[in-house]
Amino acid sequence: MRRVLLLLLAAALPVALGAPSNAAGVPAAAVAGCPAAPSGGASPRRLARVLGAGRDVWGERLLAAPDGPTLAAARRFLAPLLYATGPGGSRLTTSGVYYLPFTLPLSVGGDRGFGLHVADGSEIIVRRVGGPALSVEVGARGDERFGTCLARLSTPALADGYLPILQVAYRDRAGVRYREESFVGRLPRGRSLVSFIRVVADASTAARSTTVRLRTSAGAMLRRTVQRGETAELDAAFVHAGPRLARIGPDRYAAARSAVVASWARWLDGRASFVVPEPSVLDAERASIVQELEMTWRYSVGNTYEELSYAEALDVAQVMAAYGYGDVARQILRFAARQLPGRFTNWRAGERLVAGAQYFRLSRDGDYVAEETPALARIVERLAHELASSETGLLPRERYSSDIATRIYSLQGQTLVWEGLRDMGRVWAITGHAGFARRCGALATRLGHGLRRAVEMSARRLPDGSLFVPVSLFDPAAPFRRLTSSIGGTYWNLVAPYAFASGFFGARGAGAAAIERYLLLHGSRLLGLVRAGAYRLQAAGSSLSGTDQVYGVNVSRFLADRDDPDQLVLSLYGTLAAALTPGTYVSGEAASLSPLRGSRYRAMYLPPNAAGAAAFLETLRLALVHETRSADGRPSGLELAYATPRGWLADGKSTVVHDAPTSFGPVAFSISRRGPLVQAAVDLPASPSPAHVRLRLRLPRRERLRGVATAGHALPFDARTGTIDLSGETGHVELTAAVASRNGT
């Protein structure tokens, strides 16, 4: 759990950071020849009305559309993200624009290098903010910082939509056009990481010549003058060791680029794949995986947040295991285990047990269990000792979080330990550690009894039919009328979903339904994103709320367990539209809702963020592959394509999932639509065999299923939801579904 006081600053960035500026501190709109940027997103008055409503007004509008939320519709409400800030509203970079953390795919452990490539093309920084830097300048005298005028800057993008190769275009005040590309690789026989950069200047239609100048913070410089009517390029290698700057030829640049592309292709190929018929979603998926491979256990890179943030790193480990990167997940688990004894809390212990059990279920890695059993057994015995002396049936009080010293009976900490004991006990039962399995089972049962009593005494039923469960059990707490209007409400909104996703509340029962109702009616969400308050800066003119989709991982798990596909689709598109940068898919811990003064862009706090990338990946995966649990928490079945956007089954669209890890082994399926017929093929896992498997065809709302058949016999289906029951089928199943309009044609 990160420091929310800093998060609150981030949510009010329109005040904290001020207007965008060039290197001299001049507002961008005042730069010669730069038109004023149009206002982006909703007006302050409209935004205030939406935030004050308590409901997700914009999200409900998208849900009410004929075919539900779409990415294009979700993008209309808020300005794009571009700026990055640190503590106290400080800029992370000279221009204030966020950077991308480029490196080569390496092992998780040990130190590693990074090139921080600023997204506007203006700067490359070695390893950390404030480190050695390379600036890019253009213009007749080579004194116009690349990207200074945002109105003349293209949206930053990644090569092929997802590779860690930044591409951006710019036009200077004289009308000369430039294309810039940069990435991190190595020179032949070199050990140091190198930031390669290519700047192409097109003065073919310009009225004057131009100069491209690369200049390091140590004073080294490369120049290329391009005469009027000509086009030319400057290729350079910014070697991190030293650092030093060298001009290179086009062939060497191309060779370095090809090597980087091939290296990332090797890491991405042969893993689970979730191929969807929406290019932006697919690009964001692959770009987010690349970011996770770059950052691994790190909460962020290149700034003060580059450290292990315990619960968030273990969320990343679980997500990477679910995408087939078990090797990465295991190394994150190892690193976290080494840190736990010196940073022990019940919450962290529970999260470590949960993540370890999830990794085993998806990988069946018996060596991992053998390696980790001694350390995990010590965690269990420490928890057992605490429970043995408990008069409440709960684990003892502990700090609310790292930055709130109040000691509480933590709802999220207790439920995660309960879940972790239960899940790890089953892992030990499968792997032949019967004694440890019985020990975990007995402790989980005892803690579960205590938790049920505590929740019954602490929860409050509200007149609107919702259920409020405080995160501080046994301590009187009034329900929050608006969650993000106080620090307490903001914290609740970030941490309570850990408990709701644990399975303790029985996801499809009345209690969980009432909890979800509380979230929806009391300001928990905006465009399907997690809200976070910024009330402390209200007097300075800030909005009342920001977003913090870092903590959307467990909200998405809860929504999938609840079988609320429309809300899950809303979260998917809300994240892509408003919590990730367009074209490069970077997230921060928190994001402002209003643009900066004089700009059409919003800002993030200390990007990039590994947990933010994990939230998008987890939401996408749950839309396509979701495991159900029995009443005692055992994996029981599979729900396939249960929460896909309805547009993905329009005529001519197809979705393919290949080798997705599950508790029952890898699953694969494809769905394609041609006219009135939908063809689907499913490879069902069989070790162990799931008790039930269901495939859902979420057709456009004007259509319905008319019939489903496989191998000459009909399959049962629910015409209302488009859900097909494949329970009892084995191996490879092919089916054809007939589609009709709702009016019967």
N, C-alpha and C positions, 0 to 999 in steps of 0.2 A: 504494500500500500504506500503510494508515494505521498509527498508532502502536499496536502490539499491547499494549504495557505498559498503556496506558490501557484498551484493550479488556479486558485481564485484570481490571482493576478493575471494569469494567462487568459482567462475568460473575459477580461476587461481590456484587452490589448488596444482597442481604439484610442484609449487615453494613455496607456503606459508607453507605447512605442512612438506615437506621434506620426507625422507625415513621412512618407517615403522620401529618401534623399539620395543624392549622388555622393561621391567621396568627399566633396567639400561641404556637405551638409545643406545644400540647396534643395528645397522641395522639388520633386520631379516635375510638377506642373510648371515650375519656373525655369526649367532648362530651356535654352534657346531652341525654338522650333518644335517643342514638345507640347502637343495639345493636352488640355486638362482631361483627366480620366473621368468617364461618366460614372455616376454612382452605381454601385453593384448591389444586387439583392433587394430585400424588402426595405421600405422606409423605416426609420426609427419608430415612428408612431405605430405603424402596422405591426412591427416586430414586438413592441411592447404589448399590444393587444393580444397577439398570439401567445406570448409567454404568460400573460396574466390569466389566460383562460383555464389553465390547469390541465386541459386535455391536449393531445397532440393534434392541434387544429389542422396543420398542413398534412400530417400523416393521414388523418381521417379523410381529407379531401382526395388524396391519392388512392386510398382504399376504396372510395366510392366511385372511382372512374370505371368505365365499362369493363375493362380488363385488369383493374387493379393498378398498383404502382408501376411506373416505368422510369427508366433512368432519365430520359429527356424531361419528364414532368418533375422529377425530384430536383433537377438542376436549376429550376426556375426560381427557387425561393431564397437561396443564400448566395452571396458573392463567392468566387473561387478562393481557395487558400493560396498564399504566396509567401507571406512573411513569417519569420521565425524570431522568437525572443527567448531570453534567458531570465535569470533572477533580476528582479527590480525593473523589468521592462527593457533590459539591455538588448541591443542587437547582437545576434550571433555572428553576423557577417558584416562587411563594410556597407553593402547595399541594403542590408536587412532582409534579403531574400534567403530562403532555406537552401540547404545543400543536400547532396546525395552522397552516401558513404560508400565509395567504390573501393573494392579490394578484389583479390583473387580468391576462388573457392579453396579454402584450407580446412584443416582439422579444427575442432572446436576449442581444444585446450591451448594454453599458452598465449603469449602476446601476439598481436598481429598489427600490420600497418594498414592505413587507410589514406585515400585521397578524398578530401571533402570538396566536391565539385559543386559550386554554387549554381543554382538552377537557371539564373539569368545569364550565365555565360561570362560573368564579370571576373571570376576569381576561382582559383584552386588553392586549397589550404592543405598542408601536410599534417596529417594525423589528428590534430586538435585545434579547435578555435583559438586564434592567437598565435598559431605556429607559423613557420615559414610559408610564404604565399606567392602565388603568381597572379598578376593582374593582366587583363586583356583590354587594350585600348585601341580605338580606331579613329578615323576622321582625317581631314586634310593635314592636321599637325600631329595626329596620333594622340590627342588629348581628350577624346570623348570616351568615357568608360563604356565598354560594351554593355548594353542593356539598360543604360541610364534612363532612357525614355521608355516607359512601359507601353505606351501607346504604339511604339514602333517595334515592339518585341513580340515574337511568336510565342505560343504556349510551349514551354519546354516539353520535350518528349524523349522516349527511350527508343533505341534502334530496334526495329521489328516489333515495337510495341512493349517490350519487356526486358530486353537485355540491358545490363549496366553500362550503357554507352549513351551519354547525354547528347542530344541534338537540339539546337536552338538557332533561330534566325533573327537578324536585327537589321534595321535600316537607320543609317546615321542622319544627322540633320541636313546633310547635303544630298541625300537620296541614294547614296551608295548602299548596296545590299551585301549582307554578310551571312555566311553559314558557318556555324561552329560545331565541332564534334569533339568529344573528349571521353577518355576512359582510363582505367588503371591496368597496367600489364607489367612486362619486364622486357628489357633489352636482351639480345642474345648474350649468353654467358654472364649476365648480370644477376646479382642477388637482390639488389634494392628494388622496391616497387617504384614504378615510373608512371606519372600521369602524362599520357600522350594527348596532344591537342592539335587539331587542324582547323585553321581559319581560312575560309575562301572569301575573297573580296571580289564583288562583281561591280565594276565601274563602267560596264559596257554602255549604259545609258545615262551615266552621270555627267555633270557639267564640269567636274574637276577630278584630279587624281586624289588618291587616298593613301593612307599609311596604316598598316597593322603593326601594333607594337605589343610585345610580350615583355613584361618587366617583373622581376622578382623583388621581394622585400629586402633582399641583400644587395640589390643594385645591378644585377645582371640583366641584359636586355637583348632582345632580337627584334629586328625591324624588317618589314617588307613594304616597299612602295609599289603601288599599282597605278599605272597611268590611265588617264581618262580613255574610255573605250575598250579597256582590257579587263580580263579576269585572271586572277592568280591566287595561289594559296601559300600559306606558311604552315609547315609541319614542324613540330617541336616535341622534345622529350624533357619533362620536368622531373629530374631524378630526385627521389625523396631523400636519399642519403646525401648529405652535404649541406643543403641541397645544391643542385647545379642545373643549369639550363643549357640544352644543346639543340641546334637545328638538325633535323634529319630529313632524308629524302622521302618521296612518296612511296617508294617500294618498302622501305623499312617501316613506315607508318602502317601500310597495308598488311605487312607480315605480322606486326604486333597485334593489329585488330583481329586478324584471322585466328591467331593463337588464342586470344581471349574468347572469341565466339566459340571456338572448338572446346575450350576448357569448360565453359559454362554449359555447353550442350551435353558434355559427358556427365556432368552432375545432375542435369535435369532429365535426361533420357533414362528409360527403364524403370521409372518410379510409377506410383499411382498417377493417373491422369483423370482430370475432370474437364472434358471438352464440351463447352456450351456454345450455343449459337448466337452469342452476343459478344462481338470483338472486345468491347471495353471491359467486360467482366472477365473474359479470358486473359486479356493482357494484365489486368490488375491481379489476377490469381498468380500468374507466372512471375510478375514483378515482385509480388509480396513474398513468394517463396525465395526468390533471389535475395531479397533483403534479409530474410530470416537466416539464410545460409551465410550472409555477410556478418550479421550481428550476433547470431547464436544466443548465448546466455545474457548478452548485454542488453540492458533496458534501452539505451541509446548509444550513440557513438560520437566522439569528438567534443563532448561537452560535459558539464557537471553531473549529468545523469548516466554517464557510462560506468555502470556498476551492476551488480546482481540485485535486482528487485525480485524478492524471493517468489511470491505467489505468481507474479506475472511471468517470470522465466519458466516456471513449471507449467503454466498455461501454454507457453510457446512449445515446450517439450511435447505436451500431449497433442497439439495440433500438428507438429512435424511428424510424429509417429503416425497420425491418421492420414498423412499425405505420403507415407511410404519412406520417410527419412528417419528410420529407426536408429541408424548410426548417430545422427545428430541428436536425436532425443535422448539416447542413452548417455551421451557425453554431457549434455546439460544436466541430466539427473545426477551423474557422478559429481559434477562441479557443485551442484546444490547440496548434495549429501555432505561434502567436505566442509561446507560453510555452516551447516545446521547446528552442530554442538555449541559453537560460540554465539549463535544468533537464535537460540531455541525459543519458540513460542508454540503453543498448542496449534494455532492456526497454521504455522509453517510445517509443523510435524504432520498435521492432517493432510495438507496439500502435498507433501512429499510422499506419503503413503498412497494417496489417490493417484498421483501422476505415475508412480512406479507400477501400480497395479494396472493402470490403463496401458502403459507401455508393454507390459507382459501380455495382456489380452490381445493386443494388436500384433505383437511380434512372435509370441511363443518362445521367447529367448530364455531358455533354462539356465544358460550360463550367467545371465544377468541376476537371476534369483539367487543362484549359489554365491555369486560375488557380493551381493548386497544384503543377504540375510543377516549376517552378524550385526551390521550397523542398524538395519531396520528393526531387528529384534531388540536392540538397546532402546530405540525410540518407543517401542511397544511397552517395554518394562518401565520406562519412565512415566508413560501415561498410566500404566496400571498402578504404579505407586501413588500417583496423584488421585486416582479414582478411589483407591482403597481407603484414603483418609477423608473422603468427601462426605459431608452430611447432606448435601443437596442432590447427590447422584450426578453432579456435573464436575467437570474439571475445574480447577480453581480459577479465580479471577486473574486476568492479565491485562496489560495495557490495551486500550482500544486500538491503537496503531502506533507506528513509530513516532508520530508527531502529536499524539494526544495521550497524555499520561494517565488519564482516568482509567482505573482498573475495573473491568466489567466481566460478567459472565457472557462471553462473546457468542452470539448466535452463529456467526459464520465459522468461528474457530471450533465450537463444539460440534456443529454438524459436519464439518470437514473431517474431524477426527473420527466421528461415528462412521462416515462413509469410507474413510481410509482403512479403519480397522476391519470393517466388513469386507471390503474389496481385497485387501491384502491377505486376509484370512483365507479367502477362496483361492488366491494364487498359491499360497502355501499348501492348501489341500491338494491342488492339482499337481504340485511339484514334489509331493512326498514329505512335507514337513508337518505331519499331523499334529504334533504338540503345539507348534506355533499357531496352526489354524484354529485349534480349539481355544487357545488363549485369546486370540483376536475375536472369535465369535462370542465368547463369554463377556469380554469387555464391551463389545459393540452392543450387546443386549442390555447390559447394565446402563451404559451411557444413554441408549435409546429411551429407556424407561425414565431416566432423569430429565432428558430433553422434552419428552412429551408432557411431563408435569410442568416443567418450566414454561413451555410455550402456551399451555392451557391457562396458566396463571398470568401470563404477560400479554398475550394477544388481545386485541380489541376489535370487536365487530362494529362497523360503522353503519349509520342509517342508509348510506348509498349502496349497501350490500357488499362492500369490500371488507377485507381483513387486513389489519395492520399488525405486524409482528416486529417488536423493537429488537434492535441488535444487542441491546443491553438487557439480558434476561433478569427477571425478578426486580428490576429497578423501575418504578413508576415512570411511564413516558407517554405523553399525549401524542396521538397520531399527528403527523405533519399535514397541515392543510395544503400547503404547497411545498413540495420537497426541496426545491432549490432556493427557498427564501431564507435559509439559515445554514450555518455550518453543519449542524446536526443532521438536517435533512439531506444536505449534499453528501455527507459521509454515508448516511444510510443508503442513499441511492447507488453509491458505488460498491458497497461491500455486501449488502443484503442478498444480491443475486447469487453470491457464492453458496449461501444456504439454500436458496430456492432451487438451484441446479443440482443439489446433492441427492435428490430423490426422497428426502426425509418427509416432504409434505405430500407425497403421492400425486404425481404430476397431473393426472387426469381426474382427480377427485374434486370434491366441492371446495376443500380448503385451498388448493392451488388455484382454482378458478377465482376465488375471492381475493387471493393475493394478487393475481394478474390484474384484476379489476382495480385494486388499489393503485397499482403502477400506472394504469391507463387514465385514471381519474384525478390523480394528484400530482401531475407535472413531472413524471419520471422520464418522459420521452419527448423528442422533437425530431420529426422526420424519421422516426424509428431509431434515433440515436440516444445514448445516455446523456441526460442533462447534468450540469454541475453549476452551482451558484456562484455569482460574482457580486453579491450584494454589498460587500465591504467597500467597493469603489463606486457605489451608486451616487454618492454625493458629488463625485467628480464627473458624473455624466455617463457612466457605463451602463450597459444593459444589465438586466437582472439575472442573466443566465448565459452560460456557454455550453459546450458539449465536451464529453470525455469518453469517446468510444473505445478507449483502451479497456474499459470495464464492460464492454458489450459482449465479451466472450461468453460469460455465464448467463447473461440475459438471453442470448441466442440459444444456448443449451436448454434453458427453461422453456422458451417458446416452442422449441422442437419437441421437447417432452410433453408439452401441453397440446401438441398438434394444432398449432395456430399458424398455418402456412402464410396467411396474408400478412401478419405482423412480421414474420421472418423475411418475406420478400421485401417488405418496407425497410427493414434493417439493412438488407443487402444493398438496395439502391440508395438509401440514405447515407450509408457509409461511403459508397463510391462517389456520390454526388457532393457530399459536404464534409466528410472526415478525411478524405485522401486528396492529395494534390492532383489536378487534372494532368493527364499525360505521363506522370512519373510515379503516382500512387504512394507518396510519402505521407505519414501521419505524425502528429505530435501527441503529447499526452493530453492536451486540451486544445480547444479551438475557440476563437471569438465568434460571435454571431454577426457583428456589425463590421463593415470594412473600416480600415484606418481612415482618418480624416484626409480628404483630398485624394483618396484612392478608391478603386473598385475592388480591392482585394482584402481578404481576411488574414488572420495570423494564427500561428500555432505556438505552443510552448515546448521548447527543447526537442524539436524533431531531429532525426527520425526516431521512431518508437517501434520496438519489436512487438510489443503487445498490441499496438494498434493494427499492425499488419496481421497478427494472429486473429484478431476479431473478425476481419474481413474473410480470412481463409476458413475459419470455423463456421461462419454463417453460410458460406457457399457450400461447404461440405455437408452441413446438416440439411440444407435444402435438397441435396441429392442422395445422401446415405445417412440414415439415422437408426440407431439401435434402440430398441425398447427394453425395459427392465421389468422383471416380475415383481410381485409384492415384496419379496425378500431381497430385491436388488440385483438378482442374477440377470445377465443378458438373456433375453428371451426371444427376440425376433428382429426382423429387418423391415424398415420402411424405406422404399426406394422412390426417388423423385417426388417426395411427399410435399415439398414446398417450393417448387419451381415457379418462376414467373409464367403467367399464362401465355405470354407472347412466344415463349420457347416451343409451343406446340402449334404455332400458326403453320399454314401450308408451306412446305419446303424446308422446314426447320428440323434439326436433329441434335441430339445430345448423346454423348458417349462417355461412360465411366469405365475405366480399366484398372483392374488390380487394386481396388480400394480396400485397405486393411479393415477387417472387422473382428469381433470376438469369435466369429465362426469361420474365419479364414477369409481370403480375398474374394471380393464380389465384383462382377463386371456386368454391365448392361448397356444397351443402346435403345434409343427411341427415335423414330423418324416419321415424319408426316408427309404424305403425298395425297393431295385431294381429300376425299372422305375416308381414307384409310390411314391408320397408324400401325406401323410395324415395330415390334419390340422383341428384343432377344435378351435373355437373362441367364448368366452362368451362376447357379446357386451354390453357395458353399455347403460343405457337408461334414466339417470336422471342428466342433460338433455341429449337428444339424439344428438350425433355428426352429423353434416351435411354430413360428408363423413367418411368412414373407408376403408382403403386399407391395404392389406397384401402383402408383397413382399417375394418372394422365390428367394433368390440370389444363384442360382445354380452354380456349377463349369462352367467356361466359355465355355467349350466344349459342354455344354448341353443347352437346351431351353425347355420352356413349350410348350406342344403340345395341351393341353386342360385342362379345369377345370370345375368340376361339383359339385353341391350340391343338395341333395333331388330331384334328377331326372331332374334338369334343369342346363343348362350351365351358367357359370359366366363369365363376361367380364374380359379380362386380356390383359396386354401389353407384348407381347412376347419378346420385346427387353430388358426390365428391369425385367421381371418376376413379375410384380405388378398386383395383383388381386383386383378388385373393389367389396367391400362388402357393399357399400352404399345402404341403403334401406332394408338390412337384419336386423333381430331383434333376440334377445335372443341368444340361443346356435346354432351355425352354424358349421356343419361339411362338409368338402370338400375333394375331391380327385383331385390331379393334376397329369397328365401324363407327363413324361419327355422323351424327345428324344434327340439324339445327334445333333449337329449343321449340320451334313451332311445328316440329315433326317432319320437315322436309329433309 
